[in-house]
């Protein structure tokens, strides 16, 4: 599976892709996403999506913790 195919799949995903307002959508340029996927050892679309959704979930959980501590 090529890196471009994995990036395209992540960008097209309804949960973390373009227009989702996820941390992946808002904070990762394609080159950064490619590096993160490579660092994570993603070699398939399935593993790339699993990494992206997991990463987004961790950021959302941390955001909720911070908000809870603020109020």
ZIQUI-V163122 format. One record per residue. PSI is psi in radians with two decimals (none if undefined). NEAR is the number of other ideal C-beta (glycine too) atoms within 12 Angstrom. D_FIRST is the distance of its C-alpha to the first C-alpha in Angstrom with 2 decimals. Layout:
BEGIN
PSI&NEAR&D_FIRST + PSI&NEAR&D_FIRST
END
This chain:
BEGIN
2.29&17&0.00 + 2.71&16&3.79 + -0.68&22&6.64 + -0.66&17&8.45 + -0.70&20&6.69 + -0.74&31&7.21 + -0.76&33&10.57 + -0.70&21&11.48 + -0.72&31&11.14 + -0.79&42&13.26 + -0.51&29&15.62 + -0.18&21&16.14 + 2.38&27&16.88 + -0.46&18&20.62 + -0.78&25&21.23 + -0.05&34&19.73 + -2.94&25&18.69 + 2.32&21&20.95 + 0.00&14&24.54 + -0.23&22&24.27 + 0.36&17&26.20 + 2.90&29&23.97 + -0.57&26&23.76 + -0.79&37&20.13 + -0.78&26&21.37 + -0.46&18&24.51 + -0.27&17&23.79 + 2.05&28&20.31 + 2.86&14&19.74 + -0.73&19&16.23 + -0.69&13&16.74 + -0.68&18&18.05 + -0.75&37&15.32 + -0.77&24&12.71 + -0.75&15&15.16 + -0.74&27&15.75 + -0.71&35&12.20 + -0.80&19&12.06 + -0.62&13&15.55 + -0.15&21&14.78 + 0.36&13&12.20 + 2.25&30&9.57 + -0.03&17&6.32 + 2.86&19&5.70 + -0.73&24&7.42 + -0.78&17&10.43 + -0.58&20&10.81 + -0.76&38&10.46 + -0.67&32&13.07 + -0.78&24&15.10 + -0.81&32&15.43 + -0.78&37&16.39 + -0.69&27&18.86 + -0.77&23&20.29 + -0.78&30&20.85 + -0.73&31&22.49 + -0.73&19&24.59 + -0.74&18&25.86 + -0.72&23&26.92 + -0.70&22&28.67 + -0.75&15&30.45 + -0.70&15&31.64 + -0.75&17&32.83 + -0.69&14&34.85 + -0.77&13&36.36 + -0.77&12&37.43 + -0.69&11&38.94 + -0.61&10&40.80 + -0.43&9&42.26 + -0.50&8&43.44 + none&7&45.58
END
